[in-house]
């Protein structure tokens, strides 16, 4: 710098400062643009990852919904199940009664045979005794 300031030297000095500031502003602007570009790229990548995760979760939910729909279609409704169970209980009661009746008939028949055999045995014994006395 010259020792004395003149309008021309002041103009050169101010122009240099303005030029330096313009270069600095351009550098800052380019740095900000680069940072912004990186941030936008990272944001896009994060959005893509979030969308992929959401799609994956929704696919899982869709599979779960399909499973529930299949279960609903294949499972018997409660009212129908209760009707069927009541019908089965009635059938079991009927079969139980019939089984008890048969068991009673068999025990009665068995007792009848026992009495018949006892009577036959007594008649045979009496006949044997009579035959033994006649001789």
C-alpha positions in Angstrom: 0.0 0.0 0.0 1.2 3.4 -0.7 2.0 5.7 2.1 -0.6 8.2 1.0 -4.2 7.5 0.3 -5.6 8.9 -2.8 -8.9 8.4 -4.4 -7.4 5.9 -6.8 -5.7 3.9 -4.1 -8.8 3.9 -2.0 -10.8 2.7 -5.0 -8.3 -0.1 -5.6 -8.4 -1.0 -1.9 -12.2 -1.0 -1.8 -12.4 -3.0 -5.0 -10.0 -5.6 -3.6 -12.0 -5.9 -0.4 -15.2 -6.2 -2.4 -13.5 -8.8 -4.7 -12.3 -10.7 -1.7 -15.7 -10.6 -0.1 -17.3 -11.8 -3.4 -14.8 -14.7 -3.6 -15.5 -15.5 0.0 -19.3 -15.3 -0.6 -18.9 -17.5 -3.7 -16.9 -20.1 -1.7 -19.5 -20.0 1.1 -22.3 -20.3 -1.4 -20.6 -23.3 -3.1 -20.0 -24.9 0.3 -23.6 -24.3 1.4 -24.8 -25.8 -2.0 -22.6 -28.8 -1.5 -23.8 -29.3 2.1 -27.4 -28.8 0.9 -26.9 -31.3 -1.9 -25.4 -33.9 0.6 -28.3 -33.2 3.1 -30.9 -33.6 0.3 -29.3 -36.8 -0.9 -29.2 -38.2 2.7 -32.8 -37.1 3.3 -33.8 -38.9 0.1 -32.0 -42.0 1.2 -33.6 -41.8 4.6 -37.0 -41.4 3.0 -36.4 -44.4 0.7 -35.3 -46.5 3.7 -38.4 -45.4 5.7 -40.6 -46.2 2.7 -39.1 -49.6 2.4 -39.5 -50.3 6.1 -43.1 -49.1 5.9 -43.8 -51.3 2.9 -42.2 -54.3 4.7 -44.4 -53.6 7.7 -47.5 -53.3 5.6 -46.7 -56.5 3.8 -46.5 -58.2 7.2 -49.8 -56.6 8.2 -51.4 -57.8 5.0 -50.2 -61.3 5.6 -51.7 -61.1 9.1 -55.0 -59.8 7.8 -55.0 -62.6 5.2 -54.4 -65.1 8.0 -57.2 -63.7 10.0 -59.5 -63.8 7.0 -58.6 -67.4 6.4 -59.2 -68.3 10.1 -62.6 -66.5 10.0 -63.6 -68.4 6.9 -62.5 -71.8 8.1 -63.5 -71.6 11.8 -67.0 -72.5 12.8 -69.2 -69.7 14.3 -69.9 -70.0 18.0 -73.7 -70.3 17.6 -73.3 -73.2 15.1 -70.8 -74.9 17.4 -73.1 -74.7 20.4 -76.0 -76.2 18.3 -73.7 -79.0 17.2 -72.5 -79.7 20.7 -76.0 -79.7 22.1 -77.0 -82.2 19.4 -74.0 -84.4 20.3 -74.9 -84.2 24.0 -78.5 -85.3 23.2 -77.1 -88.2 21.1 -74.8 -89.2 24.0 -77.7 -89.1 26.4 -79.8 -91.3 24.2 -77.0 -93.8 23.7 -76.3 -93.8 27.4 -80.0 -94.6 28.2 -80.0 -97.4 25.6 -76.8 -98.8 26.9 -78.3 -98.8 30.5 -81.5 -100.4 29.2 -79.5 -103.2 27.5 -77.3 -103.7 30.5 -80.5 -104.0 32.6 -82.0 -106.4 30.1 -78.9 -108.4 30.1 -78.7 -108.6 33.9 -82.4 -109.5 34.0 -81.9 -112.1 31.4 -78.9 -113.4 33.2 -80.8 -113.5 36.5 -83.7 -115.3 34.6 -81.2 -117.9 33.4 -79.8 -118.3 36.8 -83.3 -118.9 38.3 -84.2 -121.2 35.4 -81.0 -123.2 36.0 -81.7 -123.3 39.7 -85.2 -124.6 39.1 -83.9 -127.1 36.6 -81.3 -128.2 39.1 -83.9 -128.6 41.9 -86.3 -130.5 39.5 -83.4 -132.8 38.5 -82.4 -133.3 42.1 -86.0 -134.1 43.1 -86.3 -136.5 40.1 -83.0 -138.2 41.1 -84.3 -138.6 44.7 -87.6 -140.0 43.5 -85.8 -142.4 41.2 -83.5 -143.5 44.0 -86.5 -144.2 46.3 -88.4 -146.2 43.7 -85.6 -148.7 43.3 
